[in-house]
């Protein structure tokens, strides 16, 4: 499997882990210095985000992927995933969102890791 398909597979696995609240699975996908920029402007480290996932601040129910665009430049890559995600966050009701995730990745010891993501809508 080539780099582009591996990264697309990672994105699908990312959402599987988010829905399952699989923090260990997400940690395997994220670099130690991973950070997330929410659409609200809040910036979080992986551990702060995972705490919110596990304590019910963030609840994800399903994700249907419309597109996963990947570009690779050596040991670095960019990915834009567009998915329709059913979620309830920050105490709000369950809704379906058109979420765009702009991810950066780097290859560490032969494996791709997410180093950042920025969430927005499309």
N, C-alpha and C positions, 0 to 999 in steps of 0.2 A: 504494500500500500504506500502510495506516495505521500509527501508532506501535506498537500492540499486536502486529500481525502482524510488523512489522519486528523487534521485540524477540524474538518467538518464533523467527523465522528466525535471529537472532544466536545464540540458545541452541543451535540445531541446528548452526550453523557452528562454535561453540565446541567442541562435541564432535567434529565432523569434524576440526578442527585438532588436538585433543588426541590422537586416534587416529593421525593422520598425523604427529604430532610436528612440526607446522607452526608453529614459533615466530613467524615473521613474520606469519602469518595471525592468531595469537592477539594479537600486539602491536597489530594494526589494530583489534581488538575492545576492547582495554583502554585505559583512560585512563592517563596517565603516573603517576598516584598510586594505581593499582590495588593492592589487597592481598587476599590470600586467607587465610582462617582455616580450617585443616584441622580435621577432627573430632578430631584428637589434641590440639588446642589450640595448635599451632604456627602462628604468623602469618608470612607471607612476602610480600615484594614480588613484583611480576610477574617481574623478572629472576631472582630467586632461585628462584622456582617453575619458570620456563622452563629454567633450568640443570638442575634435577632432572629435568624432562621429557626433555631432550636427553641427559643422561648415564645414563638408564635407571633412575633412582630411582623414577620414575612411568611405568608402562606401561599404556596403555589400548588395548583390542582392539575393543570394540563398545559401543554405547549405544542402548538402546531406550527411548524416552520415553513415560512413562505420563501425565504432565500437565505443562503449562507455563502457570502462572497469572501474569498481568501486570496491574499497576495503574500508571496514569500520572497524574502531578500536575505539569502544566506541563513544565518541562525536566528533571524528575526522575522516576524510575520504580523500581518494585520488581518483582522477578520471582522466583517459586519454581518451579524445575524439578525434577521427580521422574523419575529414569531408572534403569533396570537396566543397570549398567555392568560389563563384564568387564574386570578389571584385575589387575595384579600390582604392588604398591608396597612400597618399603623392603625389597626382597629376598625378600618372601614369594611364595608360589605364586599362580597365577592363580585368581581367584574371581569370582563375580558378586555385586555389591553393589547394594542398593537405595539409591542416593545422592540426597539432597535438597540442592539448591544454592539458597541464599537470596542473591540478587544485588541490588545497588543499581546504578542507572545514571543518567547525566546526558547531556543533549544538548549536544554541543560542535560549534560551527560547522555545525549542522544534522544532525549524525550522533550516534546513540546510542553510548555507550561504557560498558563495565562499569567501575565504580569500586571495588566490593568484592564478595566472595563468601564465604559461610560454608558449609562442607560438613558434612553430618550424614547419618544414615541414616533411613529410614522403613519 
